[in-house]
Amino acid sequence: MSTEVLPDRTTAPTASSTPKPALRGILWLVLRQNRLLLWTLGVLVVLVVADLLWIHIACDRIVSELRRTDCYSPETWARKECWNRVEPLDRPNGWYLRVLQPAVTALPLLVGVFVGAPLLAQEYERGTVRLIRAQSVSPIRWLAVRLAVPGLAVLAAAGVIAVLMTWVWWTDIVRGPVAFDPPFQYMTYPALGVAPVAWSLFALALGVLVGQLVRRALPAMFLTGALVAATHGLVLWARPYFYPAVDRVAALRTTEPSNSWLLDRGIVLPDGSRVSTSSCGFSFSTDCDGATASWLRYHPADHLVPVQLVEAGILLALTLALLLVVFRRIRA
């Protein structure tokens, strides 16, 4: 008779007793649910990065040629040979200003409408949310993973795009010999610095909450788009007050510094009172005779960073508040 000892079933490792990470099942499911989103964002980032690198390389090559041939100064562009060397700059500059800036400005709206709004609305519409309570995973943990994957993907994509957009704007556009693109312009400001990231995360959270409340994908998408646009209009109205503006008196008809954001201007009367251009204008009516100086209120270009930081802080606080409501509602 064989004396071979059978392995102890209580100690022998088996496939079913091998420990697995706690979130492996949820993470696998959420990654599969977000495959289209991850691929779309990946392709978008690759295309934008390729465009921005092409713009930088093209501008750098043309500017180097202008400097080498002594055609960099605008005073030399009257010469045909210099103008022929400057003209090719219009293509990369135009692509940045007329294509990429509007696209990045619209990015938060697209994130809110097509990523945030359907995220939970589709779960409610299909009835799959009711299955959560029948699983061993808590609703809070499920929601955390459900939001983390698209949230991190949007954060990474918007961050990469924002960094490269700002770098090309500072290196090749605003400091170039041709383009005029002040940072506070309507299409410029939302495409620079932390603005694309802060607005994308806010729009994502807003869309998630709207989808949770409406529980229908299409209505949630339309409502999210309207709310993101309305919020943007409200912030645009309040933006001049996010940081103290420069208020100074100067000689008559003095203009604001280059690339600044002019908020108001007018004249100073002999009695020291100030009259805005909306009341007086530069035609100098009889009520404005005897003006002694001009006054200006504006944000210079170096106010871009503090204004954006204040705005990003407000948007981050709103994002956290929206997510808190979403988590409280999923637990109820």
C-alpha positions as CSV (number, residue, x, y, z in Angstrom):
1,M,0.0,0.0,0.0
2,S,1.3,3.5,-0.9
3,T,2.5,5.6,2.0
4,E,2.2,8.8,0.0
5,V,0.6,11.5,2.2
6,L,-2.1,13.6,0.5
7,P,-1.7,17.4,0.8
8,D,-3.7,19.1,3.6
9,R,-6.7,20.8,1.9
10,T,-6.8,23.4,4.6
11,T,-3.3,24.6,3.9
12,A,-2.7,23.9,0.2
13,P,-3.1,27.0,-1.9
14,T,-6.0,27.0,-4.3
15,A,-7.1,29.4,-7.0
16,S,-10.2,30.2,-5.1
17,S,-8.4,31.0,-1.8
18,T,-5.8,33.3,-3.4
19,P,-6.3,36.8,-2.0
20,K,-7.4,39.4,-4.5
21,P,-7.4,43.2,-4.2
22,A,-10.6,44.5,-2.7
23,L,-11.4,46.9,-5.6
24,R,-10.3,44.7,-8.4
25,G,-13.8,43.7,-9.5
26,I,-15.2,47.2,-9.3
27,L,-12.2,48.7,-11.0
28,W,-12.3,46.2,-13.8
29,L,-16.0,47.0,-14.4
30,V,-15.6,50.8,-14.3
31,L,-12.6,50.7,-16.7
32,R,-14.7,48.7,-19.1
33,Q,-17.6,51.1,-18.8
34,N,-15.2,54.0,-19.5
35,R,-13.2,52.5,-22.4
36,L,-14.7,54.8,-25.0
37,L,-14.1,57.9,-22.8
38,L,-10.4,56.9,-22.1
39,W,-9.8,56.2,-25.8
40,T,-11.4,59.5,-26.8
41,L,-9.5,61.6,-24.3
42,G,-6.3,59.8,-25.2
43,V,-6.8,60.5,-28.9
44,L,-7.8,64.1,-28.1
45,V,-4.6,64.7,-26.1
46,V,-2.4,63.2,-28.8
47,L,-4.0,65.4,-31.5
48,V,-3.7,68.6,-29.4
49,V,-0.1,67.8,-28.4
50,A,0.8,67.1,-32.0
51,D,-0.8,70.4,-33.1
52,L,0.9,72.4,-30.4
53,L,4.3,70.9,-31.1
54,W,3.9,71.7,-34.8
55,I,2.9,75.3,-34.0
56,H,6.0,75.7,-31.8
57,I,8.4,74.2,-34.3
58,A,6.9,76.2,-37.2
59,C,7.0,79.5,-35.3
60,D,10.5,78.9,-34.0
61,R,11.8,78.1,-37.5
62,I,10.2,81.2,-39.0
63,V,11.2,83.5,-36.2
64,S,14.8,82.3,-36.5
65,E,14.8,83.0,-40.2
66,L,13.4,86.5,-39.5
67,R,16.2,87.3,-37.1
68,R,18.8,85.9,-39.3
69,T,17.7,88.0,-42.3
70,D,17.1,91.1,-40.2
71,C,13.3,91.0,-40.9
72,Y,12.1,90.6,-37.3
73,S,11.1,94.2,-36.7
74,P,7.8,95.4,-38.1
75,E,9.5,98.4,-39.7
76,T,11.2,96.0,-42.2
77,W,8.0,94.3,-43.4
78,A,7.4,97.0,-46.0
79,R,10.2,95.3,-48.0
80,K,8.8,92.5,-50.1
81,E,11.4,89.9,-49.1
82,C,10.7,90.5,-45.4
83,W,7.0,90.3,-45.8
84,N,7.3,87.0,-47.7
85,R,9.2,85.6,-44.7
86,V,6.7,86.9,-42.2
87,E,3.5,85.8,-44.0
88,P,4.0,82.0,-43.2
89,L,3.5,82.9,-39.5
90,D,-0.2,83.4,-40.1
91,R,-0.8,79.7,-40.5
92,P,0.4,78.4,-37.1
93,N,-0.8,81.5,-35.3
94,G,-4.2,81.3,-37.0
95,W,-4.5,77.6,-36.1
96,Y,-3.8,78.3,-32.5
97,L,-6.0,81.4,-32.2
98,R,-8.9,80.3,-34.4
99,V,-9.0,76.5,-33.8
100,L,-7.3,75.4,-30.7
101,Q,-8.3,78.2,-28.4
102,P,-12.1,77.8,-29.1
103,A,-11.8,74.0,-28.8
104,V,-10.1,74.2,-25.4
105,T,-12.6,76.9,-24.3
106,A,-15.4,74.5,-25.1
107,L,-13.7,71.5,-23.4
108,P,-15.4,71.9,-20.0
109,L,-18.8,72.2,-21.6
110,L,-18.2,69.0,-23.6
111,V,-17.0,67.2,-20.4
112,G,-20.1,68.2,-18.5
113,V,-22.5,67.3,-21.2
114,F,-21.0,64.1,-22.6
115,V,-19.1,62.7,-19.6
116,G,-20.7,64.1,-16.4
117,A,-24.4,64.1,-17.2
118,P,-24.7,60.6,-18.5
119,L,-22.5,59.1,-15.8
120,L,-25.2,58.4,-13.3
121,A,-28.3,59.3,-15.4
122,Q,-27.8,56.2,-17.5
123,E,-27.4,54.0,-14.4
124,Y,-30.8,55.3,-13.1
125,E,-32.4,55.1,-16.6
126,R,-31.4,51.5,-17.0
127,G,-32.2,50.6,-13.4
128,T,-28.7,49.2,-12.7
129,V,-28.4,51.4,-9.6
130,R,-30.9,49.1,-7.8
131,L,-28.4,46.3,-8.2
132,I,-25.8,48.0,-6.1
133,R,-27.6,47.2,-2.8
134,A,-27.7,43.5,-3.7
135,Q,-23.9,43.4,-4.0
136,S,-21.2,43.1,-1.4
137,V,-19.7,46.4,-2.4
138,S,-21.2,49.5,-0.6
139,P,-22.8,52.2,-2.7
140,I,-20.2,54.7,-1.4
141,R,-17.3,52.6,-2.6
142,W,-19.0,51.9,-5.9
143,L,-19.7,55.6,-6.5
144,A,-16.1,56.6,-5.5
145,V,-14.6,54.2,-8.1
146,R,-17.3,55.1,-10.6
147,L,-16.3,58.8,-10.4
148,A,-12.6,58.4,-9.9
149,V,-11.8,56.8,-13.3
150,P,-13.4,59.5,-15.4
151,G,-12.4,62.2,-13.0
152,L,-8.7,61.3,-13.1
153,A,-8.9,60.9,-16.9
154,V,-10.4,64.4,-17.3
155,L,-7.9,65.8,-14.8
156,A,-4.9,64.3,-16.7
157,A,-6.2,65.3,-20.2
158,A,-7.1,68.9,-19.2
159,G,-3.8,69.3,-17.3
160,V,-1.6,68.2,-20.2
161,I,-3.6,70.4,-22.7
162,A,-3.5,73.4,-20.3
163,V,0.2,73.2,-19.7
164,L,1.1,73.0,-23.4
165,M,-1.5,75.6,-24.5
166,T,0.0,78.1,-21.9
167,W,3.6,77.2,-23.0
168,V,3.0,77.8,-26.7
169,W,1.0,81.0,-26.0
170,W,3.8,82.4,-23.9
171,T,6.6,81.3,-26.1
172,D,5.3,81.7,-29.6
173,I,2.1,83.7,-29.7
174,V,2.1,86.6,-27.2
175,R,5.9,87.1,-27.4
176,G,6.0,86.6,-31.2
177,P,6.5,89.4,-33.8
178,V,3.0,89.2,-35.3
179,A,0.1,87.9,-33.1
180,F,-1.7,90.1,-30.6
181,D,-3.4,88.0,-28.0
182,P,-4.0,89.6,-24.6
183,P,-4.5,87.0,-21.8
184,F,-7.9,88.3,-20.7
185,Q,-9.6,88.0,-24.0
186,Y,-12.8,85.9,-24.1
187,M,-11.3,82.9,-25.9
188,T,-7.8,83.2,-24.5
189,Y,-8.4,83.3,-20.8
190,P,-10.3,79.9,-20.6
191,A,-7.5,78.2,-22.5
192,L,-4.6,79.2,-20.3
193,G,-3.2,78.3,-16.9
194,V,-5.5,76.4,-14.5
195,A,-8.7,77.5,-16.1
196,P,-9.2,74.4,-18.3
197,V,-8.6,72.1,-15.4
198,A,-10.8,73.9,-12.9
199,W,-13.7,74.3,-15.3
200,S,-13.5,70.7,-16.6
201,L,-13.7,69.3,-13.1
202,F,-16.5,71.6,-12.1
203,A,-18.5,70.8,-15.2
204,L,-17.9,67.1,-14.6
205,A,-19.2,67.3,-11.0
206,L,-22.2,69.5,-12.0
207,G,-23.1,67.0,-14.8
208,V,-23.0,64.1,-12.3
209,L,-25.3,65.8,-9.9
210,V,-27.7,66.9,-12.6
211,G,-27.8,63.4,-13.9
212,Q,-28.5,62.0,-10.5
213,L,-31.4,64.4,-10.0
214,V,-32.9,64.2,-13.5
215,R,-32.2,60.4,-14.0
216,R,-32.7,60.7,-17.7
217,A,-29.6,61.1,-19.9
218,L,-30.7,63.4,-22.7
219,P,-32.6,65.9,-20.4
220,A,-29.6,65.9,-18.0
221,M,-27.2,66.6,-20.9
222,F,-29.2,69.6,-22.1
223,L,-29.7,71.0,-18.5
224,T,-26.0,70.5,-17.8
225,G,-25.0,72.5,-20.9
226,A,-27.3,75.3,-19.9
227,L,-26.0,75.4,-16.3
228,V,-22.3,75.3,-17.3
229,A,-22.9,78.2,-19.8
230,A,-24.9,80.2,-17.1
231,T,-22.2,79.6,-14.5
232,H,-19.5,80.8,-17.0
233,G,-21.5,84.0,-17.7
234,L,-21.8,84.6,-13.9
235,V,-18.1,84.1,-13.3
236,L,-17.3,86.3,-16.3
237,W,-19.3,89.1,-14.7
238,A,-17.6,88.6,-11.4
239,R,-14.1,88.1,-12.7
240,P,-13.0,91.7,-12.6
241,Y,-13.5,91.7,-8.8
242,F,-11.4,88.6,-8.0
243,Y,-8.3,90.6,-7.6
244,P,-7.8,94.4,-7.0
245,A,-7.5,96.3,-10.3
246,V,-5.0,99.0,-11.0
247,D,-6.5,102.4,-10.7
248,R,-4.3,105.3,-11.9
249,V,-4.4,108.8,-13.2
250,A,-2.3,109.7,-16.2
251,A,-2.0,112.3,-18.9
252,L,-4.9,112.9,-21.2
253,R,-5.6,110.2,-23.8
254,T,-3.1,107.8,-22.2
255,T,-3.8,104.2,-23.2
256,E,-3.7,101.2,-21.0
257,P,-0.6,99.0,-21.0
258,S,-0.2,96.3,-23.7
259,N,-2.0,93.0,-23.1
260,S,-4.0,94.5,-20.2
261,W,-7.7,94.2,-19.5
262,L,-9.3,97.6,-19.5
263,L,-12.3,97.8,-17.1
264,D,-13.1,101.5,-17.3
265,R,-11.6,104.8,-18.2
266,G,-12.5,108.5,-18.3
267,I,-11.2,112.0,-17.5
268,V,-10.5,114.0,-14.4
269,L,-12.2,117.4,-14.2
270,P,-10.7,120.6,-12.7
271,D,-12.5,120.0,-9.4
272,G,-10.9,116.5,-9.1
273,S,-14.1,114.6,-9.9
274,R,-13.9,111.7,-12.4
275,V,-16.2,111.1,-15.3
276,S,-16.3,107.7,-17.1
277,T,-16.2,107.4,-20.8
278,S,-19.8,106.2,-20.7
279,S,-20.8,109.7,-19.6
280,C,-18.2,111.8,-21.4
281,G,-16.4,109.9,-24.0
282,F,-13.3,111.1,-25.9
283,S,-15.3,113.6,-27.9
284,F,-15.2,115.8,-24.8
285,S,-18.7,117.3,-24.6
286,T,-19.2,120.7,-23.0
287,D,-19.8,119.0,-19.6
288,C,-16.3,117.6,-19.8
289,D,-14.5,120.8,-20.9
290,G,-11.3,121.6,-19.0
291,A,-10.3,118.0,-18.3
292,T,-6.9,117.9,-16.7
293,A,-6.0,114.2,-16.9
294,S,-7.3,110.7,-17.8
295,W,-8.0,107.9,-15.3
296,L,-7.8,104.2,-16.1
297,R,-8.9,101.1,-14.2
298,Y,-7.5,97.8,-15.6
299,H,-5.9,94.5,-14.9
300,P,-2.4,94.2,-16.3
301,A,-1.2,91.0,-17.8
302,D,0.6,89.9,-14.6
303,H,-2.8,89.7,-12.8
304,L,-3.7,86.7,-14.9
305,V,-2.2,84.2,-12.3
306,P,-3.9,85.6,-9.2
307,V,-7.2,86.1,-10.9
308,Q,-7.1,82.5,-12.2
309,L,-6.1,81.2,-8.8
310,V,-9.0,82.9,-7.1
311,E,-11.4,81.6,-9.8
312,A,-10.0,78.1,-9.5
313,G,-10.4,78.1,-5.8
314,I,-14.1,79.1,-6.1
315,L,-14.6,76.4,-8.8
316,L,-12.9,73.8,-6.6
317,A,-15.0,74.6,-3.6
318,L,-18.2,74.3,-5.8
319,T,-16.9,71.0,-7.2
320,L,-16.4,69.6,-3.7
321,A,-19.8,70.8,-2.6
322,L,-21.5,69.2,-5.7
323,L,-19.7,65.9,-5.0
324,L,-20.7,66.0,-1.3
325,V,-24.3,66.2,-2.4
326,V,-23.9,63.4,-4.9
327,F,-22.4,61.1,-2.2
328,R,-25.1,62.0,0.4
329,R,-27.8,61.2,-2.1
330,I,-26.4,57.8,-3.1
331,R,-26.2,56.8,0.5
332,A,-29.8,57.8,1.2
